Structure formats: structure tokens, C-alpha cells
Amino acid sequence: MSANAVLTSVQQRALEALATYRFLTIDLMRRVGVGSDPKNLRTALAPMLRHHWIGRTATVPTTPGLGRLPHLYWLRPSGAALVGELRDEDPPPSTVRTVTAVEELPHRIAIIETHIALRAWAGSAGVSLDWFRGDYEPGSGKLQKATTLPYPAGRYTPDAIAQVTPADGKPRLLVIEVYRGGRRHTLDHFRRKLSQLREVCEAEAVERHLGVPRAARFVVLFSDEAMRGGALSHWPDRNASPWARFFVKHVGELAEFNGGWWQPNGAQRALFHE
């Protein structure tokens, strides 16, 4: 049976969007153009869930400090097969790491929001977004994630890695880290991670692992302005040369993806000069 014969246009767009972003909420589906009305979207998704084309997180209760969290949807193998039919090519990946803890949801959504903002900017700026890999995607090893890579002191797993190619045809890597502060909304985890981030940057571990010669840029995102300000105001050795490759914002500032990034030394600049 042809996919075109069984799917509505909204359902086709939902499958395509899930193949691109791996996980989406109803709100994020609206943002990427799957549909505009939440009720109509839920109606379109209901039979897709019954046919096991897509998966969805179980009902999430109201959580102290987080409120009531949205459902995440993802592509299942039969849905990936439909996408392959729509594209007339091999099915896209469908085996992804689902969310097992409530605390994961806001973090996962923030990574997807970063992907959406990056893809939107690339499309408007004439930049090719070659690929985007989140740490929720499986890697080559049984317990390894798609973003896990070696560095001199061991292994490093960023939240996401992406590659973009501007008009000059020279690929650049983006290493993406998102910090939400956990239940206590603190910078403790970020501060513990800083020494590792510096080592990875100085060793050019990401570039060496992926075979991209140009220096990677490290994109560090916080949940809000207060966390971003706190991180920047207490950044250790802020003028050290490795930190020149670090760019900081909070998630609410992603609409202007290329411009307005803060650096540890207090400067503000674009991620890529146009």
C-alpha cells in the first residue's frame, strides 16, 4: 500500500519532521510547520500511535519545579519505513533512546530546540546543515551514544554535535552542551564539567575524531538568563586561549542563532562571521 494513499498531508509532515529531529512535542511540531492547531495535530497523531508508526512518552505527572511536562513523540520502525517510501530511499533511523526519567524531558527538549534554531538559521543564511547528532541517538557500541568520542583523559559525550558548511565550502563543527541545573537549578554540574571541556578543546579531540581540520566551536546553553549570567561571571581563567572557542547563551535567546553570543572573556560576537 502506498504511503501517499494512507497518510494525510499533516501525517506526512509529522513523519518527515520526526525523521529530521528524532523527538518532537506538539508545540515543537507547530514550530517546524507540521500543523498550527494543537487539537488537529493530536487528532492526526492518534491513528499513527495506534498503527505503531510513532511512539509517545507515557503520561507525565505534574512534577515539582517543572510543572506538567509535554509528551514527546518519536519515529518507530514502521513509521520510518513509510518515510523511506515517501522519499523513495532507505528508511531513516528509528531506534532512538526514549526518555526514562521525568528530569530528562526539559533537557531533551532544549537540545531539539537548538537543532530547530540551527536548521532555521542555516536555511535562511545559505549554510548547509550537514548533520546533527544528539546524545539520545545510539552509537556503535552497545551502551555508547552517537556523540561519544575519545580524548586524552578518557571519553567525552557532549549533548550534541553538528556540522555546518558555509558558502566557502569548508565544514565547521559545533559541539553543543545544555545545562538546566537539575532539580536544584544550580551550576554545580557545569562547573564540574569545565575542566573536561577545556581538555577536549585543547586536545582538538572532536576535530580529530571526526576528521574535520577546522577548529570546533563549543556552544554552551543555559536554561535562563540568570544561569547564563552566573556561569559567565564566575568562569575560571576567562581569558585563557581555549575559551575563545566557547559561545554562551540561554535557550530563550536561540531565535537569533548566529548573533549575540557571549564569550567567557566578556566579549559578545557572532558564532560565524558573515
Long-range contacts (C-beta under 8 A, 24 or more apart in sequence): 2-85, 3-82, 3-85, 3-86, 4-86, 7-82, 7-86, 8-44, 10-34, 10-35, 10-40, 10-41, 10-44, 11-44, 11-45, 11-47, 11-48, 12-86, 14-41, 14-44, 14-45, 14-48, 14-54, 14-73, 15-48, 15-53, 15-54, 15-75, 15-79, 15-82, 15-83, 15-86, 16-83, 16-86, 18-54, 18-73, 18-74, 18-75, 18-79, 19-75, 19-80, 19-83, 19-92, 20-119, 21-112, 21-115, 21-116, 22-74, 22-75, 22-93, 22-96, 22-112, 22-134, 22-136, 22-137, 23-72, 23-73, 23-74, 23-96, 23-108, 23-109, 23-112, 23-136, 24-72, 24-73, 24-74, 24-112, 25-70, 25-71, 25-72, 25-73, 25-109, 26-70, 26-71, 27-70, 28-109, 28-112, 28-113, 28-116, 29-73, 31-116, 32-116, 45-73, 48-79, 51-78, 52-76, 52-78, 52-79, 53-78, 53-79, 53-82, 54-79, 55-98, 57-98, 57-99, 57-105, 60-102, 60-105, 61-102, 63-102, 64-183, 65-183, 65-185, 66-102, 66-103, 66-105, 66-106, 69-102, 69-105, 69-106, 70-105, 70-109, 72-99, 72-105, 72-108, 72-109, 74-98, 93-137, 95-138, 96-136, 96-137, 96-138, 97-136, 97-137, 97-138, 97-145, 103-182, 103-183, 106-180, 106-223, 107-159, 107-178, 107-180, 108-136, 110-178, 110-180, 110-221, 110-223, 110-251, 111-135, 111-136, 111-159, 111-160, 111-176, 111-178, 113-251, 113-254, 114-160, 114-176, 114-178, 114-219, 114-221, 114-251, 114-254, 115-160, 115-162, 117-254, 117-255, 117-257, 118-162, 118-164, 118-174, 118-257, 120-257, 121-257, 121-258, 122-164, 125-258, 125-274, 126-166, 126-167, 127-164, 127-165, 127-166, 127-167, 127-272, 128-164, 128-165, 128-166, 129-162, 129-163, 129-164, 130-162, 130-163, 130-164, 130-165, 130-171, 131-162, 131-163, 132-160, 132-161, 132-162, 133-160, 133-161, 133-162, 134-159, 134-160, 135-159, 135-160, 149-205, 149-206, 149-209, 149-210, 150-205, 150-209, 151-196, 151-199, 151-200, 151-203, 151-205, 152-199, 152-203, 152-205, 153-196, 153-199, 156-196, 156-200, 156-205, 158-206, 161-206, 161-210, 163-210, 163-212, 164-272, 166-272, 170-214, 171-212, 171-214, 172-212, 172-214, 172-216, 172-217, 172-272, 173-206, 173-207, 173-210, 173-212, 173-214, 173-216, 173-217, 174-216, 174-217, 174-218, 174-219, 175-200, 175-206, 175-216, 175-217, 175-218, 175-219, 176-219, 176-221, 177-218, 177-219, 177-220, 177-221, 178-221, 178-222, 178-251, 179-220, 179-221, 179-222, 179-223, 179-227, 179-231, 180-222, 180-223, 180-227, 181-222, 181-223, 181-227, 185-223, 185-227, 187-227, 187-230, 187-231, 187-234, 190-222, 190-231, 191-234, 194-235, 194-236, 197-246, 198-240, 198-242, 198-243, 201-242, 201-245, 201-246, 202-242, 215-245, 216-245, 217-245, 217-246, 217-247, 217-271, 218-245, 218-246, 218-247, 219-247, 219-249, 219-261, 219-271, 220-246, 220-247, 220-248, 220-249, 221-248, 221-249, 221-250, 221-251, 221-254, 222-248, 222-249, 222-250, 222-251, 223-250, 223-251, 224-250, 224-251, 224-252, 225-250, 225-252, 228-262, 232-262, 232-264, 232-266, 235-264, 238-264, 238-265, 238-266, 239-264, 239-265, 247-271
